[in-house]
């Protein structure tokens, strides 16, 4: 089991770094805070939880305990006290925090550590510990076995293909002495870090063999709740499928009962189509016949607004003749080109100017175009334009 966990550690570290580097943690933190603010105070206290970090610092023979982010000390006690007294002082200062949420970090003075900024290639993100061990001899006067170290990513601009990292190293003698004092006092820490104002830097110099193993009693409850949610989800899916099957069976019964009616309706429809085919012959003949109104509507749509007709004739052979006046009579042939009803437009006689109106008097002839010979939309005519 240990070998398996060691082999999975690089992948887990990569996932943690990708998670911390994404905007999701900040979003979920904001979203969770907004949801908690909607709960009543009692429910908020009941469902509240999470890691609450406290910082422990050794200063001139005394231990100082503060809450992360708060500069005011919660407690002070001399390291010469016996183990029960020190544990009692720690418990009294953290009485408002649940034991499973309490996290304790030993904070060293910034002067006690050696820090180096390193521009590293992006491929080194997956093996920061190994990179730190390799760079130890080059960046510090110590060897790896002489220090406890950690390396972290830093924000800020970096050259293309690289990222900023910081190597933090502490001599083993200094850190081991303080860890030994805490072990003698019966106090276990979850991390070793450097002080940075009222908070911590964000590294963990605690040797991995001294890492504290925690058993969260709420984990079993969370797993049970997650299992219950999955079970309820499966039950809902099963009920949904059952309802769908019932609905399908009901619809199938309706289809079977209506099949006979559909066959009778199909027979009636066939008879109706046969009758409509005979009656539709007259409708088709009527639709293929061009009326005078259709021709007049076509002329109205195609002649310009400055043109009016004085006389219009249409005989049984489809010959059209119309007389009128226009500001520019020569352009009327082009206006009637590509008409779907009027074909072969042209002038008959001479175009003359009317002295009373100032417009050109014309007389044009054309032929009604049968629907079977109607040109499709967009077709271009090759007939030559008539000249005045």
VENLIN-V737135 format. One line per field, one symbol per residue. ss: DSSP state (2 for helix, 1 for strand, 0 for the rest). psi: psi as a letter, one per 30 degrees, with the letter a starting at -180 (. if undefined). A space follows every 10 residues. Layout:
ss = ???
psi = ???
//
This chain:
ss = 0222222222 2222222222 2002222222 2222222200 2222222000 0111111110 0111111000 0011111100 0022222222 2220000000 0111111102 2201111111 1222222222 2222222220 0002221111 1111000000 0111111111 1222222222 2222000000 1111110011 0000000222 0000002222 2222222222 2222222222 2222222222 2222222222 2222222222 2222222222 2222222200 0222222222 2200001111 1111000011 1111110022 2222220000 0111111000 0110000001 1111111100 2220000000 00000000
psi = eeeeeeffee eeeeeeeeee flfeeeeeee eeeeeeffll eeeeeeflal kjkkkkkkjh gkkkklkkfj fkkelklkff lleeeeeeee eefgfgkkef fkkkkjklkf fflkkkkkjl lfffffheee eeeefefefl gllefflkll klkkllkllk gllklkkkkk keeeeeeeee eeeefgkklf lkakkibgal egljgkkffg kkkkjjffee eeeeeeeeee eeeeeeeeee eeeeeeeeee eeeeeeffee eeeeeeeeee eeeeefeeff eeeeeeffkk leeeeeeeee ffklfgklkf kkkjlffgkk kkkaklfiff ffeeeflgkf fklhklkkak kkkjfefglk klklllkkkk efgkklkfkk kgkkkkk.
//
